[in-house]
Amino acid sequence: MAITSERLKQTFSEGGAQEIYQEVKAEGDFLAFAQRYVFNEDDRVSRSALWGLTKANKKEISQLQVILNKLIDLAMRTENSSVRRLTINIIERLEIKQDELRTDFLDFCLEHMTDLEELPGIQAICMKVAYRMCQLYPELNDEFQRIIESMEISYYKPAVVSARNNIIRKSIKRNT
């Protein structure tokens, strides 16, 4: 069955996301698929397209590197939490270069990783992405470390606490 917007509106299962991924993989053009469906005005279409793309391996997902800024814009502007989480998951798997660091996105991630009103999955992935971005600049890394070390972990869900603890462990290893 061909991938269409109508079909993507109906994809609500892990199996459906795997099917989408397998069909895009067979075509071999993850970028064209993303450009056609990820930025769709219908959040159901966008969410299903993103869900399928999260199944891609590193080489496949790297095709999306050229639309990194568009993905960042989508993550920051969408009101749909599923679209936000899936988009940031894809961004987290792409290369973030020092000379291309977007401070607006870093600020977004720092804000959302500590926002108790945000969903834990988004908090955790924002923390991971912020950590990666802050690694590019020592002065940002020091500030990031102060932020996560000062988090009152009793307010956060296990996913966020786990991401925080893993980052702290990585930082300790880097500094020894």
C-alpha positions as CSV (number, residue, x, y, z in Angstrom):
1,M,0.0,0.0,0.0
2,A,1.4,3.4,-1.0
3,I,2.2,6.0,1.7
4,T,-0.3,8.8,1.5
5,S,-1.5,11.5,3.9
6,E,-4.7,9.7,4.4
7,R,-2.8,6.5,5.4
8,L,-0.6,8.4,7.8
9,K,-3.6,9.9,9.5
10,Q,-4.6,6.3,10.4
11,T,-1.2,5.0,11.7
12,F,-1.6,4.6,15.4
13,S,0.5,1.6,16.3
14,E,4.1,0.4,16.5
15,G,3.4,-2.0,13.7
16,G,2.1,0.7,11.5
17,A,5.2,2.8,12.2
18,Q,7.4,-0.1,11.3
19,E,5.5,-0.6,8.0
20,I,5.9,3.1,7.1
21,Y,9.6,2.8,7.9
22,Q,10.0,-0.4,5.8
23,E,8.3,1.3,2.8
24,V,10.4,4.4,3.0
25,K,13.5,2.2,3.4
26,A,12.6,0.3,0.2
27,E,12.4,3.6,-1.6
28,G,15.6,4.8,-0.1
29,D,14.7,8.5,0.1
30,F,14.1,9.4,3.7
31,L,14.6,13.1,2.9
32,A,11.9,13.3,0.3
33,F,9.5,11.4,2.6
34,A,10.3,13.8,5.5
35,Q,9.9,16.9,3.3
36,R,6.6,15.6,2.0
37,Y,5.0,14.5,5.3
38,V,6.8,15.7,8.5
39,F,5.9,19.3,8.0
40,N,2.2,18.6,7.2
41,E,-0.3,20.9,8.8
42,D,-2.2,17.8,10.1
43,D,-0.4,16.7,13.3
44,R,-1.6,13.1,12.8
45,V,0.2,13.0,9.4
46,S,3.3,14.6,10.8
47,R,3.3,12.4,13.9
48,S,3.0,9.2,11.9
49,A,5.8,10.3,9.5
50,L,8.1,11.1,12.4
51,W,7.3,7.9,14.1
52,G,8.2,5.9,11.0
53,L,11.5,7.9,10.7
54,T,12.5,7.2,14.3
55,K,12.9,3.5,13.2
56,A,15.7,4.5,10.7
57,N,19.3,3.6,11.4
58,K,22.1,6.2,11.7
59,K,23.0,6.2,8.0
60,E,19.3,6.5,6.9
61,I,18.5,9.3,9.4
62,S,21.6,11.2,8.4
63,Q,19.8,12.0,5.1
64,L,17.8,14.4,7.2
65,Q,20.9,16.5,8.2
66,V,20.1,19.1,5.5
67,I,16.7,19.9,7.1
68,L,18.0,20.1,10.7
69,N,17.0,23.7,11.0
70,K,13.5,23.0,9.7
71,L,13.2,20.1,12.2
72,I,14.3,22.5,15.0
73,D,11.8,25.0,14.0
74,L,9.0,22.4,14.0
75,A,10.0,21.1,17.5
76,M,10.0,24.7,18.9
77,R,6.7,25.8,17.3
78,T,4.4,22.7,17.4
79,E,1.8,22.5,20.1
80,N,1.5,18.8,19.7
81,S,3.6,17.0,22.3
82,S,3.9,13.8,20.2
83,V,5.2,15.7,17.2
84,R,7.6,17.7,19.5
85,R,9.0,14.5,21.2
86,L,9.5,12.6,18.0
87,T,11.1,15.6,16.2
88,I,13.5,16.1,19.1
89,N,14.3,12.4,19.0
90,I,15.3,12.7,15.4
91,I,17.3,15.9,16.0
92,E,19.1,14.1,18.8
93,R,20.4,11.6,16.3
94,L,21.7,14.2,13.8
95,E,25.0,16.0,13.9
96,I,25.1,19.3,15.7
97,K,28.1,21.4,14.8
98,Q,29.7,24.1,16.8
99,D,29.4,26.7,14.1
100,E,25.7,25.8,13.5
101,L,24.6,25.8,17.1
102,R,21.2,27.6,17.5
103,T,21.0,29.4,20.8
104,D,17.3,29.7,20.5
105,F,17.0,25.9,20.4
106,L,19.5,25.5,23.3
107,D,17.4,27.9,25.3
108,F,14.3,25.9,24.3
109,C,15.8,22.6,25.5
110,L,17.1,24.1,28.7
111,E,13.6,25.5,29.5
112,H,11.8,22.3,28.6
113,M,14.1,19.9,30.4
114,T,13.3,21.5,33.7
115,D,9.7,22.5,33.1
116,L,7.6,20.4,35.4
117,E,4.5,20.9,33.2
118,E,6.3,19.3,30.2
119,L,6.0,15.5,29.5
120,P,8.8,13.5,31.0
121,G,9.8,12.1,27.6
122,I,10.3,15.6,26.2
123,Q,12.1,16.7,29.4
124,A,14.6,13.8,29.1
125,I,15.3,14.2,25.3
126,C,15.7,17.9,25.7
127,M,18.2,17.3,28.5
128,K,20.2,14.9,26.2
129,V,20.2,17.4,23.3
130,A,21.1,20.3,25.6
131,Y,24.0,18.3,27.0
132,R,25.3,17.6,23.5
133,M,25.0,21.2,22.5
134,C,26.7,22.4,25.7
135,Q,29.6,20.0,25.1
136,L,30.6,22.3,22.2
137,Y,31.5,25.2,24.5
138,P,33.2,24.7,27.9
139,E,31.5,27.8,29.4
140,L,28.0,26.4,28.4
141,N,28.9,23.0,29.8
142,D,29.8,24.4,33.2
143,E,26.4,26.3,33.3
144,F,24.6,23.1,32.2
145,Q,26.2,21.1,34.9
146,R,25.1,23.6,37.5
147,I,21.5,23.5,36.2
148,I,21.2,19.7,36.3
149,E,23.0,19.3,39.6
150,S,20.6,21.8,41.2
151,M,17.5,20.1,40.0
152,E,15.3,18.9,42.9
153,I,15.0,15.3,41.5
154,S,12.0,14.4,43.8
155,Y,9.9,16.6,41.5
156,Y,10.8,14.7,38.3
157,K,9.7,11.4,36.8
158,P,12.1,8.4,36.5
159,A,12.8,9.1,32.8
160,V,14.1,12.6,33.6
161,V,16.0,11.4,36.7
162,S,17.7,8.6,34.7
163,A,18.7,11.0,31.9
164,R,20.1,13.5,34.5
165,N,22.0,10.8,36.3
166,N,23.5,9.3,33.1
167,I,24.7,12.8,32.1
168,I,26.2,13.4,35.5
169,R,28.0,10.0,35.2
170,K,29.3,10.9,31.7
171,S,30.6,14.2,33.0
172,I,32.4,12.6,35.9
173,K,34.1,10.2,33.5
174,R,35.1,13.0,31.2
175,N,36.7,14.9,34.1
176,T,38.7,12.0,35.5
